[in-house]
């Protein structure tokens, strides 16, 4: 009986670990048309928050997506063109995020259905948000394809 009590007590001891802080950034880049020539701009979603599911798994990388926008400024369809990641795909979380976007016409543009190709870079690391942002700006200059 005493042996059973000791073993049972050991199984109930909580494991305390030191919490780690990770800084993340998401960089949004228009590819085509350029941000100046695009009909639509994201209305309020920028800057983007790092998706919790990706951060929990320490997933970093980039993705290029084609976004179809309706004449009313709603995201109709998002498709992955290419991506480079350290683990699993960024596409599922990114597509969910982009489908929630609300778009507004840029000054001087007439609202019309259009497509935009955009790139999103997901970066983690460093000792501050500024460090993560610097990493993302450097990463955004690299190719986002496996070839």
N, CA, C and O atoms as a GROMACS GRO file, in nm:
protein
  588
    1UNK      N    1   0.082  -0.118   0.000
    1UNK     CA    2   0.000   0.000   0.000
    1UNK      C    3   0.087   0.125   0.000
    1UNK      O    4   0.059   0.220  -0.073
    2UNK      N    5   0.192   0.124   0.082
    2UNK     CA    6   0.282   0.239   0.090
    2UNK      C    7   0.352   0.260  -0.044
    2UNK      O    8   0.368   0.374  -0.086
    3UNK      N    9   0.395   0.156  -0.112
    3UNK     CA   10   0.462   0.167  -0.240
    3UNK      C   11   0.369   0.227  -0.344
    3UNK      O   12   0.410   0.314  -0.421
    4UNK      N   13   0.247   0.184  -0.345
    4UNK     CA   14   0.149   0.237  -0.438
    4UNK      C   15   0.127   0.387  -0.416
    4UNK      O   16   0.113   0.462  -0.513
    5UNK      N   17   0.123   0.431  -0.291
    5UNK     CA   18   0.105   0.572  -0.260
    5UNK      C   19   0.221   0.655  -0.312
    5UNK      O   20   0.198   0.763  -0.366
    6UNK      N   21   0.343   0.610  -0.296
    6UNK     CA   22   0.461   0.684  -0.343
    6UNK      C   23   0.459   0.694  -0.495
    6UNK      O   24   0.483   0.802  -0.549
    7UNK      N   25   0.431   0.586  -0.564
    7UNK     CA   26   0.425   0.591  -0.711
    7UNK      C   27   0.314   0.684  -0.756
    7UNK      O   28   0.334   0.765  -0.848
    8UNK      N   29   0.197   0.676  -0.694
    8UNK     CA   30   0.086   0.765  -0.728
    8UNK      C   31   0.122   0.910  -0.704
    8UNK      O   32   0.082   0.996  -0.782
    9UNK      N   33   0.196   0.939  -0.598
    9UNK     CA   34   0.236   1.076  -0.569
    9UNK      C   35   0.332   1.129  -0.674
    9UNK      O   36   0.323   1.245  -0.712
   10UNK      N   37   0.423   1.045  -0.721
   10UNK     CA   38   0.518   1.088  -0.823
   10UNK      C   39   0.449   1.120  -0.956
   10UNK      O   40   0.492   1.210  -1.028
   11UNK      N   41   0.344   1.049  -0.988
   11UNK     CA   42   0.273   1.072  -1.113
   11UNK      C   43   0.196   1.204  -1.112
   11UNK      O   44   0.163   1.257  -1.218
   12UNK      N   45   0.166   1.257  -0.994
   12UNK     CA   46   0.086   1.380  -0.984
   12UNK      C   47   0.170   1.506  -0.967
   12UNK      O   48   0.115   1.615  -0.955
   13UNK      N   49   0.302   1.494  -0.966
   13UNK     CA   50   0.388   1.611  -0.949
   13UNK      C   51   0.384   1.693  -1.077
   13UNK      O   52   0.416   1.640  -1.184
   14UNK      N   53   0.346   1.820  -1.070
   14UNK     CA   54   0.341   1.902  -1.192
   14UNK      C   55   0.483   1.933  -1.242
   14UNK      O   56   0.576   1.950  -1.163
   15UNK      N   57   0.495   1.940  -1.372
   15UNK     CA   58   0.623   1.976  -1.434
   15UNK      C   59   0.617   2.124  -1.466
   15UNK      O   60   0.531   2.169  -1.541
   16UNK      N   61   0.707   2.199  -1.410
   16UNK     CA   62   0.710   2.343  -1.432
   16UNK      C   63   0.826   2.373  -1.525
   16UNK      O   64   0.940   2.334  -1.500
   17UNK      N   65   0.795   2.440  -1.634
   17UNK     CA   66   0.900   2.477  -1.728
   17UNK      C   67   0.898   2.628  -1.748
   17UNK      O   68   0.796   2.694  -1.728
   18UNK      N   69   1.010   2.678  -1.786
   18UNK     CA   70   1.022   2.822  -1.809
   18UNK      C   71   0.951   2.858  -1.940
   18UNK      O   72   0.972   2.793  -2.042
   19UNK      N   73   0.869   2.960  -1.936
   19UNK     CA   74   0.796   3.004  -2.056
   19UNK      C   75   0.892   3.078  -2.149
   19UNK      O   76   0.974   3.158  -2.105
   20UNK      N   77   0.879   3.050  -2.277
   20UNK     CA   78   0.961   3.118  -2.377
   20UNK      C   79   0.878   3.225  -2.446
   20UNK      O   80   0.758   3.206  -2.469
   21UNK      N   81   0.940   3.335  -2.478
   21UNK     CA   82   0.873   3.441  -2.552
   21UNK      C   83   0.929   3.441  -2.693
   21UNK      O   84   1.050   3.448  -2.713
   22UNK      N   85   0.839   3.433  -2.790
   22UNK     CA   86   0.879   3.436  -2.929
   22UNK      C   87   0.816   3.560  -2.993
   22UNK      O   88   0.698   3.589  -2.972
   23UNK      N   89   0.896   3.631  -3.068
   23UNK     CA   90   0.846   3.749  -3.139
   23UNK      C   91   0.824   3.712  -3.284
   23UNK      O   92   0.907   3.645  -3.346
   24UNK      N   93   0.712   3.757  -3.339
   24UNK     CA   94   0.679   3.723  -3.476
   24UNK      C   95   0.633   3.844  -3.554
   24UNK      O   96   0.587   3.943  -3.499
   25UNK      N   97   0.646   3.832  -3.685
   25UNK     CA   98   0.602   3.938  -3.774
   25UNK      C   99   0.551   3.874  -3.902
   25UNK      O  100   0.598   3.769  -3.944
   26UNK      N  101   0.454   3.940  -3.965
   26UNK     CA  102   0.402   3.899  -4.095
   26UNK      C  103   0.417   4.018  -4.188
   26UNK      O  104   0.367   4.127  -4.160
   27UNK      N  105   0.486   3.996  -4.298
   27UNK     CA  106   0.510   4.103  -4.396
   27UNK      C  107   0.420   4.080  -4.517
   27UNK      O  108   0.421   3.972  -4.575
   28UNK      N  109   0.343   4.181  -4.556
   28UNK     CA  110   0.248   4.176  -4.667
   28UNK      C  111   0.306   4.256  -4.783
   28UNK      O  112   0.340   4.374  -4.767
   29UNK      N  113   0.320   4.193  -4.901
   29UNK     CA  114   0.377   4.259  -5.018
   29UNK      C  115   0.290   4.236  -5.140
   29UNK      O  116   0.254   4.123  -5.172
   30UNK      N  117   0.254   4.346  -5.211
   30UNK     CA  118   0.186   4.333  -5.340
   30UNK      C  119   0.290   4.292  -5.443
   30UNK      O  120   0.400   4.347  -5.447
   31UNK      N  121   0.255   4.193  -5.526
   31UNK     CA  122   0.346   4.155  -5.634
   31UNK      C  123   0.293   4.211  -5.766
   31UNK      O  124   0.360   4.290  -5.832
   32UNK      N  125   0.171   4.170  -5.803
   32UNK     CA  126   0.106   4.228  -5.921
   32UNK      C  127  -0.041   4.247  -5.893
   32UNK      O  128  -0.103   4.160  -5.832
   33UNK      N  129  -0.098   4.355  -5.932
   33UNK     CA  130  -0.028   4.477  -5.971
   33UNK      C  131   0.046   4.534  -5.851
   33UNK      O  132   0.026   4.491  -5.737
   34UNK      N  133   0.132   4.631  -5.875
   34UNK     CA  134   0.204   4.695  -5.764
   34UNK      C  135   0.103   4.762  -5.672
   34UNK      O  136  -0.011   4.787  -5.711
   35UNK      N  137   0.144   4.791  -5.551
   35UNK     CA  138   0.051   4.852  -5.455
   35UNK      C  139  -0.004   4.985  -5.506
   35UNK      O  140  -0.118   5.021  -5.474
   36UNK      N  141   0.074   5.058  -5.585
   36UNK     CA  142   0.027   5.186  -5.639
   36UNK      C  143  -0.077   5.166  -5.750
   36UNK      O  144  -0.165   5.250  -5.767
   37UNK      N  145  -0.066   5.056  -5.825
   37UNK     CA  146  -0.156   5.033  -5.938
   37UNK      C  147  -0.277   4.948  -5.903
   37UNK      O  148  -0.371   4.939  -5.982
   38UNK      N  149  -0.279   4.885  -5.788
   38UNK     CA  150  -0.388   4.797  -5.749
   38UNK      C  151  -0.517   4.877  -5.729
   38UNK      O  152  -0.515   4.990  -5.679
   39UNK      N  153  -0.627   4.817  -5.767
   39UNK     CA  154  -0.757   4.881  -5.744
   39UNK      C  155  -0.788   4.879  -5.595
   39UNK      O  156  -0.836   4.978  -5.540
   40UNK      N  157  -0.761   4.768  -5.531
   40UNK     CA  158  -0.801   4.746  -5.392
   40UNK      C  159  -0.683   4.751  -5.297
   40UNK      O  160  -0.570   4.714  -5.331
   41UNK      N  161  -0.711   4.796  -5.176
   41UNK     CA  162  -0.616   4.788  -5.066
   41UNK      C  163  -0.688   4.729  -4.945
   41UNK      O  164  -0.809   4.748  -4.928
   42UNK      N  165  -0.615   4.657  -4.862
   42UNK     CA  166  -0.675   4.599  -4.742
   42UNK      C  167  -0.721   4.714  -4.653
   42UNK      O  168  -0.646   4.808  -4.628
   43UNK      N  169  -0.846   4.705  -4.604
   43UNK     CA  170  -0.901   4.818  -4.531
   43UNK      C  171  -0.854   4.830  -4.387
   43UNK      O  172  -0.823   4.940  -4.342
   44UNK      N  173  -0.847   4.720  -4.313
   44UNK     CA  174  -0.812   4.736  -4.172
   44UNK      C  175  -0.733   4.619  -4.114
   44UNK      O  176  -0.709   4.616  -3.993
   45UNK      N  177  -0.694   4.525  -4.193
   45UNK     CA  178  -0.631   4.406  -4.141
   45UNK      C  179  -0.479   4.418  -4.124
   45UNK      O  180  -0.417   4.330  -4.066
   46UNK      N  181  -0.421   4.525  -4.174
   46UNK     CA  182  -0.276   4.539  -4.166
   46UNK      C  183  -0.239   4.627  -4.047
   46UNK      O  184  -0.309   4.725  -4.023
   47UNK      N  185  -0.135   4.599  -3.972
   47UNK     CA  186  -0.047   4.484  -3.990
   47UNK      C  187  -0.115   4.355  -3.946
   47UNK      O  188  -0.200   4.355  -3.857
   48UNK      N  189  -0.077   4.247  -4.012
   48UNK     CA  190  -0.134   4.116  -3.981
   48UNK      C  191  -0.076   4.060  -3.853
   48UNK      O  192   0.040   4.083  -3.820
   49UNK      N  193  -0.158   3.985  -3.782
   49UNK     CA  194  -0.110   3.915  -3.662
   49UNK      C  195  -0.062   3.776  -3.704
   49UNK      O  196  -0.117   3.714  -3.794
   50UNK      N  197   0.042   3.731  -3.637
   50UNK     CA  198   0.094   3.597  -3.664
   50UNK      C  199  -0.010   3.495  -3.621
   50UNK      O  200  -0.055   3.500  -3.506
   51UNK      N  201  -0.051   3.403  -3.708
   51UNK     CA  202  -0.152   3.304  -3.670
   51UNK      C  203  -0.102   3.217  -3.553
   51UNK      O  204   0.009   3.165  -3.557
   52UNK      N  205  -0.184   3.204  -3.451
   52UNK     CA  206  -0.145   3.130  -3.330
   52UNK      C  207  -0.105   2.987  -3.364
   52UNK      O  208  -0.006   2.937  -3.310
   53UNK      N  209  -0.180   2.921  -3.452
   53UNK     CA  210  -0.148   2.782  -3.486
   53UNK      C  211  -0.010   2.768  -3.549
   53UNK      O  212   0.061   2.671  -3.523
   54UNK      N  213   0.028   2.865  -3.630
   54UNK     CA  214   0.161   2.862  -3.691
   54UNK      C  215   0.269   2.891  -3.587
   54UNK      O  216   0.374   2.827  -3.586
   55UNK      N  217   0.244   2.987  -3.500
   55UNK     CA  218   0.341   3.024  -3.397
   55UNK      C  219   0.364   2.909  -3.300
   55UNK      O  220   0.478   2.882  -3.262
   56UNK      N  221   0.258   2.842  -3.260
   56UNK     CA  222   0.272   2.729  -3.166
   56UNK      C  223   0.364   2.622  -3.221
   56UNK      O  224   0.436   2.557  -3.146
   57UNK      N  225   0.361   2.602  -3.352
   57UNK     CA  226   0.441   2.499  -3.417
   57UNK      C  227   0.573   2.554  -3.472
   57UNK      O  228   0.648   2.482  -3.538
   58UNK      N  229   0.600   2.682  -3.444
   58UNK     CA  230   0.724   2.748  -3.489
   58UNK      C  231   0.740   2.741  -3.642
   58UNK      O  232   0.850   2.719  -3.692
   59UNK      N  233   0.629   2.759  -3.713
   59UNK     CA  234   0.632   2.753  -3.859
   59UNK      C  235   0.664   2.891  -3.914
   59UNK      O  236   0.598   2.990  -3.882
   60UNK      N  237   0.766   2.896  -3.998
   60UNK     CA  238   0.807   3.020  -4.064
   60UNK      C  239   0.814   2.994  -4.214
   60UNK      O  240   0.817   2.880  -4.258
   61UNK      N  241   0.818   3.101  -4.292
   61UNK     CA  242   0.832   3.086  -4.436
   61UNK      C  243   0.760   3.196  -4.510
   61UNK      O  244   0.728   3.301  -4.455
   62UNK      N  245   0.735   3.169  -4.638
   62UNK     CA  246   0.666   3.266  -4.722
   62UNK      C  247   0.567   3.194  -4.812
   62UNK      O  248   0.580   3.074  -4.839
   63UNK      N  249   0.470   3.268  -4.858
   63UNK     CA  250   0.372   3.215  -4.952
   63UNK      C  251   0.329   3.322  -5.049
   63UNK      O  252   0.315   3.439  -5.013
   64UNK      N  253   0.308   3.281  -5.173
   64UNK     CA  254   0.257   3.372  -5.276
   64UNK      C  255   0.118   3.323  -5.313
   64UNK      O  256   0.098   3.205  -5.343
   65UNK      N  257   0.021   3.415  -5.311
   65UNK     CA  258  -0.119   3.380  -5.330
   65UNK      C  259  -0.184   3.469  -5.433
   65UNK      O  260  -0.154   3.588  -5.443
   66UNK      N  261  -0.275   3.409  -5.511
   66UNK     CA  262  -0.360   3.485  -5.601
   66UNK      C  263  -0.492   3.510  -5.527
   66UNK      O  264  -0.555   3.417  -5.478
   67UNK      N  265  -0.533   3.637  -5.520
   67UNK     CA  266  -0.654   3.675  -5.448
   67UNK      C  267  -0.752   3.738  -5.546
   67UNK      O  268  -0.721   3.839  -5.610
   68UNK      N  269  -0.871   3.677  -5.558
   68UNK     CA  270  -0.976   3.733  -5.642
   68UNK      C  271  -1.068   3.816  -5.553
   68UNK      O  272  -1.121   3.768  -5.453
   69UNK      N  273  -1.086   3.943  -5.592
   69UNK     CA  274  -1.166   4.037  -5.514
   69UNK      C  275  -1.288   4.079  -5.595
   69UNK      O  276  -1.276   4.114  -5.713
   70UNK      N  277  -1.405   4.074  -5.532
   70UNK     CA  278  -1.530   4.110  -5.601
   70UNK      C  279  -1.540   4.261  -5.617
   70UNK      O  280  -1.463   4.336  -5.558
   71UNK      N  281  -1.636   4.305  -5.697
   71UNK     CA  282  -1.661   4.448  -5.716
   71UNK      C  283  -1.709   4.515  -5.588
   71UNK      O  284  -1.706   4.637  -5.576
   72UNK      N  285  -1.753   4.434  -5.491
   72UNK     CA  286  -1.798   4.486  -5.361
   72UNK      C  287  -1.685   4.489  -5.258
   72UNK      O  288  -1.706   4.532  -5.144
   73UNK      N  289  -1.566   4.443  -5.296
   73UNK     CA  290  -1.453   4.446  -5.204
   73UNK      C  291  -1.444   4.326  -5.111
   73UNK      O  292  -1.385   4.335  -5.004
   74UNK      N  293  -1.502   4.215  -5.151
   74UNK     CA  294  -1.493   4.093  -5.071
   74UNK      C  295  -1.401   3.994  -5.140
   74UNK      O  296  -1.394   3.989  -5.262
   75UNK      N  297  -1.331   3.915  -5.060
   75UNK     CA  298  -1.243   3.814  -5.115
   75UNK      C  299  -1.328   3.698  -5.164
   75UNK      O  300  -1.396   3.633  -5.085
   76UNK      N  301  -1.325   3.672  -5.294
   76UNK     CA  302  -1.400   3.560  -5.351
   76UNK      C  303  -1.323   3.430  -5.344
   76UNK      O  304  -1.379   3.327  -5.307
   77UNK      N  305  -1.196   3.434  -5.379
   77UNK     CA  306  -1.118   3.311  -5.388
   77UNK      C  307  -0.972   3.343  -5.361
   77UNK      O  308  -0.921   3.448  -5.400
   78UNK      N  309  -0.906   3.250  -5.293
   78UNK     CA  310  -0.762   3.261  -5.267
   78UNK      C  311  -0.698   3.130  -5.308
   78UNK      O  312  -0.745   3.023  -5.268
   79UNK      N  313  -0.592   3.136  -5.387
   79UNK     CA  314  -0.522   3.014  -5.425
   79UNK      C  315  -0.372   3.032  -5.407
   79UNK      O  316  -0.316   3.139  -5.431
   80UNK      N  317  -0.310   2.925  -5.364
   80UNK     CA  318  -0.165   2.923  -5.341
   80UNK      C  319  -0.093   2.910  -5.474
   80UNK      O  320  -0.126   2.824  -5.555
   81UNK      N  321   0.006   2.996  -5.497
   81UNK     CA  322   0.091   2.987  -5.616
   81UNK      C  323   0.219   2.912  -5.582
   81UNK      O  324   0.258   2.818  -5.651
   82UNK      N  325   0.285   2.955  -5.474
   82UNK     CA  326   0.406   2.887  -5.428
   82UNK      C  327   0.431   2.920  -5.282
   82UNK      O  328   0.379   3.019  -5.230
   83UNK      N  329   0.511   2.836  -5.216
   83UNK     CA  330   0.547   2.862  -5.077
   83UNK      C  331   0.678   2.792  -5.044
   83UNK      O  332   0.717   2.694  -5.108
   84UNK      N  333   0.743   2.846  -4.942
   84UNK     CA  334   0.862   2.785  -4.885
   84UNK      C  335   0.845   2.793  -4.735
   84UNK      O  336   0.828   2.902  -4.681
   85UNK      N  337   0.849   2.679  -4.667
   85UNK     CA  338   0.833   2.677  -4.522
   85UNK      C  339   0.934   2.583  -4.458
   85UNK      O  340   0.997   2.502  -4.526
   86UNK      N  341   0.947   2.596  -4.326
   86UNK     CA  342   1.038   2.509  -4.254
   86UNK      C  343   0.970   2.380  -4.210
   86UNK      O  344   1.039   2.284  -4.175
   87UNK      N  345   0.840   2.374  -4.212
   87UNK     CA  346   0.767   2.256  -4.166
   87UNK      C  347   0.649   2.231  -4.259
   87UNK      O  348   0.667   2.197  -4.376
   88UNK      N  349   0.528   2.247  -4.207
   88UNK     CA  350   0.410   2.221  -4.289
   88UNK      C  351   0.364   2.348  -4.359
   88UNK      O  352   0.419   2.456  -4.337
   89UNK      N  353   0.266   2.334  -4.442
   89UNK     CA  354   0.218   2.442  -4.526
   89UNK      C  355   0.161   2.560  -4.447
   89UNK      O  356   0.098   2.542  -4.342
   90UNK      N  357   0.184   2.679  -4.499
   90UNK     CA  358   0.125   2.802  -4.447
   90UNK      C  359  -0.011   2.829  -4.510
   90UNK      O  360  -0.086   2.914  -4.463
   91UNK      N  361  -0.042   2.756  -4.616
   91UNK     CA  362  -0.157   2.790  -4.700
   91UNK      C  363  -0.288   2.792  -4.625
   91UNK      O  364  -0.365   2.887  -4.639
   92UNK      N  365  -0.318   2.690  -4.545
   92UNK     CA  366  -0.448   2.681  -4.480
   92UNK      C  367  -0.475   2.803  -4.392
   92UNK      O  368  -0.581   2.865  -4.404
   93UNK      N  369  -0.381   2.838  -4.305
   93UNK     CA  370  -0.400   2.954  -4.217
   93UNK      C  371  -0.404   3.084  -4.295
   93UNK      O  372  -0.482   3.174  -4.263
   94UNK      N  373  -0.320   3.096  -4.397
   94UNK     CA  374  -0.315   3.219  -4.476
   94UNK      C  375  -0.444   3.238  -4.555
   94UNK      O  376  -0.497   3.348  -4.562
   95UNK      N  377  -0.493   3.131  -4.614
   95UNK     CA  378  -0.618   3.142  -4.691
   95UNK      C  379  -0.733   3.182  -4.600
   95UNK      O  380  -0.816   3.264  -4.640
   96UNK      N  381  -0.740   3.126  -4.478
   96UNK     CA  382  -0.844   3.167  -4.384
   96UNK      C  383  -0.834   3.316  -4.354
   96UNK      O  384  -0.935   3.386  -4.349
   97UNK      N  385  -0.713   3.364  -4.333
   97UNK     CA  386  -0.690   3.506  -4.303
   97UNK      C  387  -0.732   3.593  -4.421
   97UNK      O  388  -0.804   3.692  -4.403
   98UNK      N  389  -0.686   3.558  -4.541
   98UNK     CA  390  -0.715   3.641  -4.658
   98UNK      C  391  -0.863   3.640  -4.694
   98UNK      O  392  -0.914   3.740  -4.746
   99UNK      N  393  -0.933   3.532  -4.668
   99UNK     CA  394  -1.077   3.528  -4.698
   99UNK      C  395  -1.156   3.622  -4.608
   99UNK      O  396  -1.266   3.664  -4.645
  100UNK      N  397  -1.103   3.656  -4.492
  100UNK     CA  398  -1.171   3.750  -4.401
  100UNK      C  399  -1.140   3.896  -4.436
  100UNK      O  400  -1.202   3.987  -4.380
  101UNK      N  401  -1.046   3.918  -4.526
  101UNK     CA  402  -1.010   4.056  -4.561
  101UNK      C  403  -1.129   4.132  -4.615
  101UNK      O  404  -1.213   4.078  -4.687
  102UNK      N  405  -1.133   4.258  -4.580
  102UNK     CA  406  -1.225   4.354  -4.640
  102UNK      C  407  -1.136   4.449  -4.720
  102UNK      O  408  -1.033   4.496  -4.670
  103UNK      N  409  -1.175   4.476  -4.841
  103UNK     CA  410  -1.095   4.559  -4.929
  103UNK      C  411  -1.170   4.688  -4.958
  103UNK      O  412  -1.293   4.690  -4.962
  104UNK      N  413  -1.094   4.796  -4.979
  104UNK     CA  414  -1.154   4.923  -5.019
  104UNK      C  415  -1.076   4.975  -5.140
  104UNK      O  416  -0.956   4.954  -5.151
  105UNK      N  417  -1.147   5.044  -5.231
  105UNK     CA  418  -1.077   5.097  -5.349
  105UNK      C  419  -0.976   5.204  -5.307
  105UNK      O  420  -1.002   5.283  -5.216
  106UNK      N  421  -0.864   5.204  -5.374
  106UNK     CA  422  -0.766   5.308  -5.348
  106UNK      C  423  -0.815   5.440  -5.408
  106UNK      O  424  -0.900   5.441  -5.497
  107UNK      N  425  -0.762   5.548  -5.358
  107UNK     CA  426  -0.799   5.680  -5.407
  107UNK      C  427  -0.778   5.686  -5.558
  107UNK      O  428  -0.672   5.647  -5.609
  108UNK      N  429  -0.878   5.734  -5.629
  108UNK     CA  430  -0.869   5.748  -5.774
  108UNK      C  431  -0.903   5.621  -5.850
  108UNK      O  432  -0.899   5.622  -5.973
  109UNK      N  433  -0.935   5.513  -5.782
  109UNK     CA  434  -0.968   5.387  -5.848
  109UNK      C  435  -1.120   5.363  -5.841
  109UNK      O  436  -1.184   5.399  -5.743
  110UNK      N  437  -1.174   5.303  -5.944
  110UNK     CA  438  -1.315   5.267  -5.948
  110UNK      C  439  -1.326   5.121  -5.905
  110UNK      O  440  -1.253   5.035  -5.954
  111UNK      N  441  -1.419   5.094  -5.813
  111UNK     CA  442  -1.438   4.957  -5.765
  111UNK      C  443  -1.477   4.865  -5.880
  111UNK      O  444  -1.572   4.891  -5.952
  112UNK      N  445  -1.402   4.757  -5.894
  112UNK     CA  446  -1.428   4.657  -5.998
  112UNK      C  447  -1.365   4.526  -5.953
  112UNK      O  448  -1.268   4.525  -5.877
  113UNK      N  449  -1.421   4.416  -5.999
  113UNK     CA  450  -1.363   4.286  -5.967
  113UNK      C  451  -1.220   4.282  -6.023
  113UNK      O  452  -1.194   4.328  -6.134
  114UNK      N  453  -1.130   4.226  -5.946
  114UNK     CA  454  -0.992   4.216  -5.993
  114UNK      C  455  -0.919   4.105  -5.919
  114UNK      O  456  -0.972   4.046  -5.825
  115UNK      N  457  -0.798   4.080  -5.962
  115UNK     CA  458  -0.712   3.982  -5.898
  115UNK      C  459  -0.583   4.050  -5.857
  115UNK      O  460  -0.534   4.141  -5.925
  116UNK      N  461  -0.529   4.005  -5.745
  116UNK     CA  462  -0.400   4.054  -5.700
  116UNK      C  463  -0.315   3.934  -5.661
  116UNK      O  464  -0.366   3.836  -5.606
  117UNK      N  465  -0.188   3.942  -5.690
  117UNK     CA  466  -0.093   3.842  -5.642
  117UNK      C  467  -0.018   3.907  -5.528
  117UNK      O  468   0.045   4.012  -5.544
  118UNK      N  469  -0.024   3.842  -5.412
  118UNK     CA  470   0.041   3.898  -5.293
  118UNK      C  471   0.134   3.794  -5.232
  118UNK      O  472   0.121   3.674  -5.254
  119UNK      N  473   0.226   3.844  -5.155
  119UNK     CA  474   0.321   3.758  -5.084
  119UNK      C  475   0.310   3.788  -4.935
  119UNK      O  476   0.303   3.904  -4.894
  120UNK      N  477   0.308   3.682  -4.856
  120UNK     CA  478   0.310   3.696  -4.711
  120UNK      C  479   0.431   3.622  -4.658
  120UNK      O  480   0.452   3.505  -4.689
  121UNK      N  481   0.511   3.692  -4.578
  121UNK     CA  482   0.627   3.632  -4.512
  121UNK      C  483   0.598   3.621  -4.364
  121UNK      O  484   0.554   3.717  -4.301
  122UNK      N  485   0.622   3.503  -4.309
  122UNK     CA  486   0.601   3.474  -4.167
  122UNK      C  487   0.738   3.455  -4.103
  122UNK      O  488   0.813   3.366  -4.143
  123UNK      N  489   0.770   3.538  -4.004
  123UNK     CA  490   0.903   3.535  -3.943
  123UNK      C  491   0.891   3.530  -3.791
  123UNK      O  492   0.810   3.602  -3.732
  124UNK      N  493   0.971   3.446  -3.728
  124UNK     CA  494   0.978   3.435  -3.583
  124UNK      C  495   1.123   3.448  -3.540
  124UNK      O  496   1.214   3.410  -3.613
  125UNK      N  497   1.143   3.502  -3.421
  125UNK     CA  498   1.278   3.501  -3.364
  125UNK      C  499   1.327   3.638  -3.325
  125UNK      O  500   1.264   3.741  -3.352
  126UNK      N  501   1.441   3.635  -3.260
  126UNK     CA  502   1.501   3.758  -3.212
  126UNK      C  503   1.452   3.789  -3.072
  126UNK      O  504   1.370   3.717  -3.015
  127UNK      N  505   1.504   3.898  -3.018
  127UNK     CA  506   1.472   3.934  -2.880
  127UNK      C  507   1.372   4.048  -2.869
  127UNK      O  508   1.348   4.100  -2.760
  128UNK      N  509   1.313   4.088  -2.984
  128UNK     CA  510   1.214   4.196  -2.982
  128UNK      C  511   1.131   4.189  -3.110
  128UNK      O  512   1.166   4.118  -3.205
  129UNK      N  513   1.021   4.263  -3.111
  129UNK     CA  514   0.938   4.270  -3.231
  129UNK      C  515   1.016   4.337  -3.344
  129UNK      O  516   1.000   4.301  -3.461
  130UNK      N  517   1.100   4.432  -3.309
  130UNK     CA  518   1.181   4.500  -3.412
  130UNK      C  519   1.276   4.403  -3.479
  130UNK      O  520   1.299   4.411  -3.600
  131UNK      N  521   1.332   4.311  -3.401
  131UNK     CA  522   1.421   4.209  -3.456
  131UNK      C  523   1.346   4.117  -3.552
  131UNK      O  524   1.396   4.083  -3.659
  132UNK      N  525   1.225   4.077  -3.513
  132UNK     CA  526   1.143   3.992  -3.600
  132UNK      C  527   1.105   4.066  -3.728
  132UNK      O  528   1.105   4.007  -3.836
  133UNK      N  529   1.075   4.195  -3.717
  133UNK     CA  530   1.041   4.274  -3.835
  133UNK      C  531   1.161   4.286  -3.929
  133UNK      O  532   1.146   4.279  -4.051
  134UNK      N  533   1.279   4.304  -3.872
  134UNK     CA  534   1.400   4.313  -3.955
  134UNK      C  535   1.424   4.181  -4.028
  134UNK      O  536   1.462   4.180  -4.146
  135UNK      N  537   1.403   4.069  -3.959
  135UNK     CA  538   1.418   3.938  -4.022
  135UNK      C  539   1.320   3.925  -4.139
  135UNK      O  540   1.356   3.873  -4.245
  136UNK      N  541   1.198   3.972  -4.119
  136UNK     CA  542   1.096   3.960  -4.222
  136UNK      C  543   1.129   4.047  -4.344
  136UNK      O  544   1.107   4.005  -4.458
  137UNK      N  545   1.181   4.164  -4.320
  137UNK     CA  546   1.217   4.250  -4.433
  137UNK      C  547   1.331   4.189  -4.514
  137UNK      O  548   1.333   4.201  -4.637
  138UNK      N  549   1.424   4.124  -4.446
  138UNK     CA  550   1.532   4.055  -4.516
  138UNK      C  551   1.478   3.935  -4.592
  138UNK      O  552   1.513   3.913  -4.708
  139UNK      N  553   1.393   3.856  -4.528
  139UNK     CA  554   1.334   3.737  -4.591
  139UNK      C  555   1.252   3.773  -4.713
  139UNK      O  556   1.253   3.700  -4.812
  140UNK      N  557   1.181   3.886  -4.707
  140UNK     CA  558   1.094   3.926  -4.818
  140UNK      C  559   1.174   3.956  -4.945
  140UNK      O  560   1.115   3.962  -5.053
  141UNK      N  561   1.302   3.976  -4.934
  141UNK     CA  562   1.387   4.002  -5.052
  141UNK      C  563   1.433   3.873  -5.118
  141UNK      O  564   1.485   3.876  -5.230
  142UNK      N  565   1.414   3.760  -5.051
  142UNK     CA  566   1.456   3.631  -5.105
  142UNK      C  567   1.346   3.570  -5.192
  142UNK      O  568   1.229   3.604  -5.174
  143UNK      N  569   1.381   3.479  -5.284
  143UNK     CA  570   1.278   3.415  -5.363
  143UNK      C  571   1.185   3.330  -5.276
  143UNK      O  572   1.228   3.275  -5.174
  144UNK      N  573   1.060   3.321  -5.316
  144UNK     CA  574   0.962   3.240  -5.243
  144UNK      C  575   0.915   3.125  -5.332
  144UNK      O  576   0.796   3.111  -5.361
  145UNK      N  577   1.010   3.045  -5.375
  145UNK     CA  578   0.980   2.926  -5.453
  145UNK      C  579   1.088   2.824  -5.427
  145UNK      O  580   1.201   2.860  -5.392
  146UNK      N  581   1.056   2.699  -5.445
  146UNK     CA  582   1.150   2.590  -5.414
  146UNK      C  583   1.248   2.564  -5.526
  146UNK      O  584   1.336   2.479  -5.512
  147UNK      N  585   1.235   2.636  -5.637
  147UNK     CA  586   1.327   2.613  -5.749
  147UNK      C  587   1.439   2.713  -5.748
  147UNK      O  588   1.526   2.709  -5.835
   0.00000   0.00000   0.00000
